[in-house]
Amino acid sequence: MNMKTMLLALLMASQLACSPTRGQQQQDSNSDTLTAVAADTSNITLAMTGDIMMGTTYPTPKLPQQNGRLMFSEVKDLLSSADLALGNLEGTFSEGLPSRKNPGPYSYSFSMPRSYGHYLVEAGFDYLSVANNHTWDFKDPGVLRTEVVLDSLGLLYSGAAGRRESVVIECKGVRVGIAAFCHEKYTLNLVDSAEVRRVIGDLKPRCDIMVVSIHGGGEGRDKMHLPYEAEYFQGDNRGYLRNTAHMLIDMGVDLVFGHGPHVVRCVEMYRGHVIAYSLGNFCTPVGINVSGVTGYAPVLEVTLDREGNFVSGRIHSFLQQAGFGPRRDDKHTAARQMRQLSLEDVPHSEAIIDNEGWIRKK
């Protein structure tokens, strides 16, 4: 029993159920909706992270220390205390399958051990985006195997093309809808505005609050600043993220969180709603360089009221330790960096961010 489940048991005893345990959720396979047993009238707190790639077995094993047991040890209390914890699954559970890419020093195919899936549950995650550029590393069989693992764990997901497009979780009597987009053709495509509008248009009438994950933008240490144009990397159009994020808010989305560049970016408040353009890498202990800025691993915590209006927010700073995962950072390095980027890249934002990561409206 993880911490979130233990807390629920106590709350249920007093008829104040907050975040339902997966065993107490009822799923409608047609609408991808989870229904909570009980409800109360308080706000909804979400914790969001960037990329999660817990190690790979392809072409040879590259796995974290102590078989991954300590990856989330310093962050699971924060994630489990949120009503909903969301992240990006930057890889697959595809042990034994052939990669679509030729192996080499600059070829990355991520196949995590199936046994590592339970670490995500223990960490407190409820939802994982599978809309990213590693979703199809092992083609359709890899997508299917990943879905089987996530389904067996009771973890929700969406974002692969032709698969589940969105989910709705009922929490505290509020229906929270979540969708995910990437720049790839094998995912729901953030570059295709018609597809974005279609998916959001379908989700909107089924929920009270909408949250969207976007995986796009250029990659690298020099990509921390948010441009006023479409971004290209290795010949791919990786989206005009300002326009896409603003379009999503204009369509009624209440919260947007991004990842993809492997570094953090600015946080904007637009029309009263938070947009985090990149939360960077979160738990990538092996196979990815986590030195310096690529090791900033923030958790964005945002509280919304029952109508999706911003109540409070904070950027919690963590730094990745190679071989282990995110570790607490009392110097608030990620928050300070994101504050400075926000001052420079979104000067008209409606939010103020302080050096400890607290977010408030101007």
C-alpha positions as CSV (number, residue, x, y, z in Angstrom):
1,M,0.0,0.0,0.0
2,N,1.5,3.3,-1.1
3,M,1.2,6.6,0.8
4,K,-1.6,7.9,-1.4
5,T,-3.6,4.7,-0.7
6,M,-3.0,5.0,3.1
7,L,-4.2,8.6,3.1
8,L,-7.3,7.6,1.1
9,A,-8.2,5.0,3.7
10,L,-8.1,7.5,6.4
11,L,-10.1,10.0,4.4
12,M,-12.7,7.4,3.5
13,A,-13.3,6.7,7.1
14,S,-14.5,10.3,7.6
15,Q,-16.4,10.4,4.2
16,L,-13.8,12.9,2.8
17,A,-12.4,10.8,-0.1
18,C,-9.8,12.8,-2.0
19,S,-7.7,10.9,-4.5
20,P,-9.2,7.4,-5.0
21,T,-7.0,4.3,-4.9
22,R,-6.8,2.5,-8.2
23,G,-8.7,-0.5,-6.7
24,Q,-11.6,1.8,-5.8
25,Q,-11.9,3.4,-9.2
26,Q,-14.4,2.2,-11.8
27,Q,-13.5,2.6,-15.4
28,D,-15.8,3.0,-18.4
29,S,-13.8,1.4,-21.2
30,N,-15.7,3.5,-23.8
31,S,-15.1,6.9,-22.3
32,D,-11.9,6.1,-20.4
33,T,-13.4,7.6,-17.3
34,L,-12.4,6.7,-13.7
35,T,-15.1,7.4,-11.1
36,A,-14.3,8.1,-7.5
37,V,-16.3,6.4,-4.7
38,A,-16.8,9.6,-2.8
39,A,-16.4,13.3,-3.2
40,D,-15.8,16.5,-1.3
41,T,-15.8,20.2,-2.2
42,S,-12.1,21.1,-1.8
43,N,-9.7,22.2,-4.6
44,I,-7.7,19.9,-6.8
45,T,-3.9,19.8,-6.5
46,L,-1.9,18.4,-9.4
47,A,1.8,17.6,-9.4
48,M,3.5,17.4,-12.9
49,T,6.9,16.3,-14.0
50,G,9.0,16.1,-17.2
51,D,10.6,13.1,-18.8
52,I,10.8,9.7,-17.1
53,M,13.1,7.0,-18.6
54,M,14.1,4.7,-15.8
55,G,16.8,2.7,-17.7
56,T,16.9,0.6,-20.8
57,T,17.6,-3.0,-21.7
58,Y,18.4,-2.2,-25.4
59,P,20.8,-3.0,-27.0
60,T,22.5,-3.9,-23.7
61,P,21.2,-3.2,-20.2
62,K,21.9,0.3,-18.7
63,L,20.1,0.3,-15.4
64,P,20.1,2.5,-12.3
65,Q,21.9,1.7,-9.0
66,Q,20.2,-0.8,-6.7
67,N,18.0,-1.9,-9.6
68,G,16.1,1.4,-9.4
69,R,14.9,1.0,-5.9
70,L,15.9,4.5,-4.9
71,M,14.9,6.4,-8.0
72,F,11.8,8.2,-6.5
73,S,12.8,8.0,-2.8
74,E,13.1,11.7,-2.3
75,V,10.1,12.8,-4.4
76,K,7.4,10.2,-3.8
77,D,6.0,12.0,-0.7
78,L,5.4,15.1,-2.8
79,L,3.9,13.2,-5.7
80,S,1.7,11.0,-3.5
81,S,0.4,14.0,-1.5
82,A,-1.1,15.5,-4.7
83,D,-4.6,14.6,-5.8
84,L,-3.2,13.7,-9.2
85,A,0.4,13.2,-10.3
86,L,1.2,13.4,-14.0
87,G,4.4,12.8,-16.0
88,N,5.8,11.9,-19.4
89,L,6.9,8.3,-20.0
90,E,9.9,8.8,-22.2
91,G,10.3,5.2,-23.4
92,T,8.5,1.9,-23.5
93,F,8.3,-1.5,-21.7
94,S,9.6,-3.6,-24.7
95,E,12.1,-6.1,-23.4
96,G,13.1,-8.5,-26.2
97,L,11.7,-6.6,-29.1
98,P,13.8,-5.3,-32.0
99,S,14.2,-1.5,-32.3
100,R,13.2,0.3,-35.4
101,K,16.6,2.2,-35.1
102,N,20.0,0.9,-35.8
103,P,22.1,0.7,-32.6
104,G,24.9,3.2,-32.3
105,P,26.4,5.9,-30.1
106,Y,23.8,8.5,-31.2
107,S,20.9,6.2,-31.6
108,Y,18.5,6.1,-28.6
109,S,15.9,3.4,-28.1
110,F,14.5,3.1,-24.6
111,S,13.1,-0.2,-23.4
112,M,12.6,-0.1,-19.6
113,P,12.3,-3.4,-17.7
114,R,8.7,-4.4,-17.2
115,S,9.5,-4.9,-13.5
116,Y,10.2,-1.2,-13.1
117,G,6.5,-0.3,-13.7
118,H,5.7,-0.7,-10.1
119,Y,8.1,2.1,-9.2
120,L,5.8,4.5,-10.9
121,V,2.9,3.4,-8.8
122,E,4.9,3.5,-5.6
123,A,6.0,7.1,-6.6
124,G,2.4,8.2,-6.7
125,F,1.8,8.7,-10.4
126,D,-1.8,8.5,-11.7
127,Y,-1.3,9.4,-15.4
128,L,1.6,9.2,-17.9
129,S,1.8,10.8,-21.3
130,V,2.9,8.4,-24.1
131,A,3.0,11.2,-26.6
132,N,6.7,11.6,-27.2
133,N,9.4,10.8,-29.7
134,H,10.3,7.5,-28.1
135,T,6.8,6.1,-28.1
136,W,7.4,4.1,-31.3
137,D,11.0,3.0,-30.6
138,F,9.9,-0.6,-30.9
139,K,7.0,0.1,-33.3
140,D,3.4,-1.0,-32.6
141,P,4.4,-4.1,-30.6
142,G,6.3,-1.8,-28.2
143,V,3.3,0.5,-27.8
144,L,1.0,-2.5,-27.1
145,R,3.4,-4.0,-24.5
146,T,3.7,-0.7,-22.8
147,E,-0.1,-0.4,-22.6
148,V,-0.3,-3.9,-21.2
149,V,2.1,-3.0,-18.4
150,L,0.4,0.3,-17.6
151,D,-3.0,-1.3,-17.6
152,S,-1.9,-4.0,-15.3
153,L,-0.7,-1.3,-12.8
154,G,-3.9,0.8,-13.1
155,L,-1.9,3.7,-14.5
156,L,-3.8,5.9,-17.0
157,Y,-2.1,7.1,-20.2
158,S,-2.9,8.7,-23.6
159,G,-1.4,10.3,-26.6
160,A,-0.3,7.5,-29.1
161,A,-1.9,7.9,-32.6
162,G,-4.9,5.6,-33.2
163,R,-4.9,4.6,-29.5
164,R,-6.4,6.3,-26.4
165,E,-6.7,10.0,-27.1
166,S,-7.7,11.3,-23.7
167,V,-8.7,10.2,-20.2
168,V,-11.1,11.6,-17.6
169,I,-10.5,11.1,-13.9
170,E,-13.2,12.0,-11.4
171,C,-11.6,13.4,-8.3
172,K,-13.5,15.0,-5.5
173,G,-16.6,15.1,-7.7
174,V,-14.7,17.0,-10.4
175,R,-14.0,15.5,-13.8
176,V,-10.4,16.1,-14.8
177,G,-9.7,15.6,-18.5
178,I,-6.2,15.0,-19.7
179,A,-4.8,14.9,-23.2
180,A,-1.2,14.7,-24.6
181,F,0.4,15.8,-27.8
182,C,3.8,15.5,-29.5
183,H,5.3,16.5,-32.8
184,E,5.5,13.0,-34.2
185,K,3.1,11.3,-36.7
186,Y,2.8,8.3,-34.4
187,T,1.4,10.5,-31.6
188,L,-1.4,13.0,-31.4
189,N,0.3,15.7,-33.3
190,L,0.7,19.2,-31.7
191,V,1.8,20.6,-35.1
192,D,-1.6,19.7,-36.6
193,S,-3.9,22.4,-35.2
194,A,-7.0,20.6,-36.7
195,E,-6.1,17.5,-34.8
196,V,-5.5,19.4,-31.6
197,R,-8.9,21.1,-31.9
198,R,-10.6,17.9,-32.6
199,V,-9.2,16.1,-29.6
200,I,-9.8,19.0,-27.2
201,G,-13.3,19.5,-28.7
202,D,-14.1,15.9,-27.9
203,L,-12.7,16.1,-24.4
204,K,-14.2,19.4,-23.4
205,P,-17.9,18.4,-22.9
206,R,-16.8,15.3,-20.8
207,C,-14.9,17.1,-18.1
208,D,-14.9,20.1,-15.7
209,I,-11.1,20.8,-15.8
210,M,-8.8,20.2,-18.7
211,V,-5.0,19.5,-18.5
212,V,-2.8,19.1,-21.5
213,S,0.7,17.7,-21.8
214,I,2.9,18.8,-24.8
215,H,6.2,17.2,-25.9
216,G,7.9,19.5,-28.4
217,G,10.6,22.1,-29.0
218,G,14.2,21.8,-29.9
219,E,16.6,19.7,-27.8
220,G,19.8,20.6,-26.0
221,R,21.5,22.8,-23.4
222,D,21.1,25.8,-25.7
223,K,17.3,25.4,-26.0
224,M,16.2,26.9,-22.6
225,H,14.8,30.1,-24.2
226,L,11.3,30.0,-25.7
227,P,11.4,31.3,-29.3
228,Y,8.7,33.3,-31.2
229,E,8.6,30.8,-34.0
230,A,8.3,27.2,-34.9
231,E,11.3,25.0,-33.7
232,Y,13.1,22.5,-35.9
233,F,15.4,19.7,-34.7
234,Q,16.9,17.0,-36.9
235,G,14.7,18.2,-39.8
236,D,11.5,17.8,-37.8
237,N,9.0,20.6,-37.1
238,R,8.7,20.4,-33.3
239,G,6.0,23.0,-33.0
240,Y,5.4,26.7,-32.4
241,L,4.9,26.2,-28.7
242,R,3.7,29.7,-27.8
243,N,1.0,29.6,-30.3
244,T,-0.1,26.0,-29.5
245,A,-0.2,26.7,-25.7
246,H,-2.2,29.9,-26.1
247,M,-4.6,28.2,-28.5
248,L,-5.2,25.4,-25.9
249,I,-6.0,28.0,-23.2
250,D,-8.2,29.9,-25.6
251,M,-10.1,26.6,-26.3
252,G,-10.8,26.2,-22.5
253,V,-7.8,24.2,-21.3
254,D,-7.0,25.1,-17.7
255,L,-3.4,24.0,-17.4
256,V,-0.6,23.1,-19.9
257,F,2.7,21.4,-19.0
258,G,5.5,20.7,-21.4
259,H,8.7,18.7,-21.8
260,G,10.9,17.6,-24.7
261,P,13.9,20.0,-24.8
262,H,15.7,18.1,-21.9
263,V,16.0,21.4,-20.2
264,V,13.6,23.6,-18.2
265,R,11.9,26.6,-19.8
266,C,9.8,29.5,-18.6
267,V,6.4,29.4,-16.9
268,E,3.7,31.8,-18.1
269,M,0.3,32.7,-16.8
270,Y,-2.0,33.5,-19.8
271,R,-5.6,34.5,-19.3
272,G,-5.3,33.3,-15.7
273,H,-4.0,29.8,-16.5
274,V,-0.5,28.4,-16.0
275,I,1.6,27.2,-18.9
276,A,4.9,25.5,-18.1
277,Y,6.8,25.3,-21.5
278,S,9.2,22.6,-20.3
279,L,9.8,20.7,-17.1
280,G,12.9,19.1,-18.6
281,N,14.2,15.7,-17.5
282,F,12.7,14.3,-14.3
283,C,14.0,10.8,-13.8
284,T,16.5,9.7,-16.4
285,P,19.3,8.3,-14.2
286,V,21.2,6.4,-17.0
287,G,21.6,6.8,-20.7
288,I,21.0,10.5,-20.6
289,N,23.5,13.2,-19.5
290,V,22.1,14.7,-16.3
291,S,25.1,17.1,-15.6
292,G,24.4,20.8,-15.2
293,V,21.1,22.1,-16.7
294,T,20.0,18.8,-18.1
295,G,19.8,17.5,-14.6
296,Y,17.3,20.1,-13.3
297,A,14.3,18.0,-12.4
298,P,11.4,20.2,-11.1
299,V,8.0,19.2,-10.0
300,L,5.3,21.7,-10.8
301,E,2.5,21.8,-8.2
302,V,-0.6,23.7,-9.1
303,T,-3.9,23.9,-7.2
304,L,-7.1,24.7,-9.1
305,D,-10.6,25.3,-7.9
306,R,-13.5,23.2,-9.1
307,E,-13.9,25.4,-12.2
308,G,-10.2,25.2,-13.1
309,N,-9.2,28.6,-11.9
310,F,-5.7,29.0,-10.5
311,V,-5.5,29.0,-6.7
312,S,-1.8,28.5,-6.0
313,G,1.4,27.1,-7.5
314,R,5.0,26.2,-6.8
315,I,8.0,24.9,-8.6
316,H,9.7,22.3,-6.4
317,S,13.4,22.0,-7.2
318,F,15.1,18.7,-7.6
319,L,18.5,17.8,-9.2
320,Q,19.1,14.4,-10.8
321,Q,21.9,12.3,-9.4
322,A,23.4,10.0,-12.1
323,G,22.4,6.4,-11.4
324,F,19.8,7.3,-8.9
325,G,17.3,9.9,-10.0
326,P,15.9,13.2,-8.6
327,R,17.2,14.5,-5.3
328,R,16.0,17.4,-3.2
329,D,17.7,20.7,-3.9
330,D,17.4,23.2,-1.0
331,K,19.1,25.9,-3.2
332,H,16.0,26.0,-5.4
333,T,18.2,25.8,-8.5
334,A,15.5,24.8,-11.0
335,A,13.0,27.3,-9.6
336,R,15.5,30.1,-9.8
337,Q,16.4,29.2,-13.4
338,M,12.7,29.0,-14.4
339,R,12.0,32.3,-12.7
340,Q,14.8,34.1,-14.7
341,L,13.7,32.5,-17.9
342,S,10.1,33.6,-17.3
343,L,11.2,37.2,-16.7
344,E,13.1,37.2,-20.0
345,D,10.9,35.1,-22.3
346,V,7.3,35.9,-21.1
347,P,7.6,39.4,-19.7
348,H,3.9,40.0,-20.0
349,S,3.0,36.9,-18.0
350,E,0.3,37.4,-15.4
351,A,2.4,35.5,-12.8
352,I,5.2,36.3,-10.4
353,I,7.6,33.6,-9.4
354,D,9.9,34.0,-6.4
355,N,13.3,32.4,-5.8
356,E,11.7,29.5,-3.9
357,G,9.4,28.7,-6.8
358,W,6.1,30.1,-5.4
359,I,3.8,31.2,-8.2
360,R,1.2,33.9,-7.7
361,K,-0.8,36.2,-9.8
362,K,0.4,39.8,-10.3
